[in-house]
Amino acid sequence: MKPALGLLLAAAIAVAPVRVSASPIVYHLDYENNGVIVVGTITTNGTLGTLTSGDIIGVHLLVSDTGLPGIILEPLGPGYTTVQINSMPVTATAQGLFYDTTNKQGYLKIGDDPYGVPEFILQYNGMMVGEGGGGYGIPLSGTFEFATSATPPPAPEPPARFHAEADAIYGTVTNTVSGTPPNIVTVGPVDEAAVNTDFNTGSSNVPATSASQSIFAVPVYSLQDIDDSAQTDYTVSADDGIAEAKTGQGSLLNGLISWQSNDNRLSCQPDATIPNRVDCSSTETITGLVISRAAIHHGKYPAGTSLPVFGGINDPSCTVPGVETFSGYLILQESQITGLGTSGVTAGLTGMHLIGDATCISGVAGHSFITHYDLAISSPSLPNYDTGSGNSAPPNTAFSVQMQ
């Protein structure tokens, strides 16, 4: 077929009252062959299934059996353009209009004459086009689709939608003195970068020169050159979520743990072959990590590696001897995957997760206590990502730690 001609006109249909059952649908006709032309649109009241004459509420047609200029079905006045459907041979779907050519009593006639003389006819085994319907006949058979829906296909959408967040440290410090309720101090997310206001393309970069905090008289953390960032891309060509938590020099518990630099970057994107799944990767790089005043060997470590932490912490609250003893462990690049089987999966990493207890056994009666530390350092995450299915599969992950 050739492209549809640009001759559009509105036709008033002299038919029975319109039986509106849905929003109108515009169907396109575009038939051109050997001089026969039927080009334009037929508009229905939105009824799906078998149509009657009253279901067609608009006609924009150019018809000819001899090529251009052809005959224009135009509104010459009320009652001039007519539509007739006999014996219900016309069926509508959301995709098109269909004619049953096996119905020997059926026909569809559209004409521009005040007496209803048709210019376009669909009937048993044929299409008639031309003046008075007596023009060229085109053989048809079976169920013939003579018009297609004009609804454009939906714009392509990326398969996954991401949020992204990153922060330098968060956690809790709990001090318990025998015989008294625990005293809990929350360390809120420090230097948080986030793209989580909507599912869209966006970025957030939040640098800070330094951050530190003392709790119960102990320097809990000290961080230098913090740079947390979050990014999401939501286009057909780029669909991903990226979160990165970086620091320069840092220390925990008055220097019991220290490092020169730390970079923990999490990146996820839709799997190329597996629906509803994303692929996530991260290599955390830690330079100059020292635990309990001993340097950690250089090399590549698997995500989730747990290193023992023990030693003394200077604490003026520990009256005589002024030092408390810490015992715990440091987990490197700990991963958390939650929300599987839903439309809100969260993929997150904790670059260094410190868990343990500092015990003060004081020489002064009633001054002994235990302080529990639960600190998450360098935490990028992609919270509540959506693959559109409501049944997301576990992400494919490739996580590791590089010690330098």
Secondary structure, 3 states (H helix, E strand, C coil): CCCCCCCCCCCCECCCCCCCCCCCEEEEEEEEECCEEEEEEEEECCCCEECCHHHEEEEEEEEECCCCCCEEECCCCCCCEEEEEECCCEEECCCEEEEECCCCCCEEEEECCCCCCEEEEEECCEEEECHHHCCEEEECCCEEEEEEECCCCCCCCCCCECCEEEEEEEEEEEEEECCCCCEEEEECCCCCEEECCCCCCEEEEEEEEEEEEEECCEEEEEEEEEEEEEEEEECCCCEEEEEEEEECCEEECCCCEEECEEEEEEEEEECCCCCCCEEEEEEEEEECCEECCEECCCEEEECCCEEEEEEEEECCCCCCCCEEEEEEEEEEEEEEEECCCCCCEEEEEEEEEEEEEEEECCCCCCCCEEEEEEEEEEEEEEEEEECCCCCCCCCEEEEEEEEC
